[in-house]
Amino acid sequence: MGIGLVHAKQKLRRTLSARTRNTLATSNVPKGHVAVYVGEDNKKRFVIPISFLNHPLFQDLLDRAEEEFGFNHPMGGLTIPCSEEHFVRITTILNS
């Protein structure tokens, strides 16, 4: 396992409470994926592959989420503080 993936997993683990992990596990999130909430006003739920967490572009989003929300995310799950358009651009790059 690469150092980046270990760092991403640690950051994600710190971010999600036990209650949130249980909620995500039972809310139609396929194995190997994680649900995130994105948007400035109305948050939209996206289900992304865990492999995205290791990518530097996504690491930047995780850093921003940690800076803005700390470990108390308003949606109960991992909230990414960016526009949906920006998130879709990044996930499109990561999918290619």
N, C-alpha and C positions, 0 to 999 in steps of 0.2 A: 504494500500500500504506500503510495507516494506521500510525501510530507504535506503537500497541498491538500490532499483529500483528508488526511488526519486533522489538519487545521480546520477545514470546512466542517467536518463532523463534530469537532469540539465546539465550534462556534454555534452550530445548529443545536447541539445538545444543550448548551447553556441557554439558548434562546427559547426553547420549548419547555414548558412545564410538563409534569407527568400527566396532568389532565388533558393538555393539548395533544400530547402524543397518543393518548387513548382515543381522543376524538378523531384525530387524523387517521388512525388505524382502522376506524370503523366507518369512515365516511367516503367509501368508494375510491380510495387512493390505491392504485395497483402497487404490488410489490416492486421495489426499486424506484419509486417515485415519491414526491412530497408535494403537498398542497401549499401554495403561497397566495397571499392577497396583495393585489397591486392596484394602484390608482391614487389620485390625489383627493377626490371627494368620495365618490362611490367606489368602494373596493370591489374588484372582480377577482374571483378565485381561478387560479391556474394550477394545473397539475403538471409538474415537470420531472424529468429524470434526475435521480440523485447525482448522476455523473456531471450535471451542470454545476454542482456546488464546487467542483474542483477547478473550474475554469477561471482565469484571472478576471474576465469581464464580470462574471457572476460574483466573484469574491468582492469586487468593488461594491456591488449592490448589497451584499451581506454586511460589509463594513458600514455602509450608509445606514442600513437598518439598525445596526447596533448603536451607532451614534445618535440616531433620532429617537429610537424607542427603548434602548437599553434591553432589558429582558422582560419588559411588560408590553406586549404587543396588543393593540386595541381590538383586533379581530379575534384574539384568542389563538391564532396561529401565526406563522411567520409572515410579517407584513413588510413589503418592499416599498420604500418611499420614492417612487418615481411614477411617471405617467405610464399609462397602458401602452402608448405608442413606443416609448423608449424600451419598455420591457419586451414588447413583441419584436422590436429590431434586434435586441440582444439575443433572444431565444432563436430567432431566425438564423443569426450568425452561428450560434452554437449547434443548431440542427444541421448545418451544411458542412 
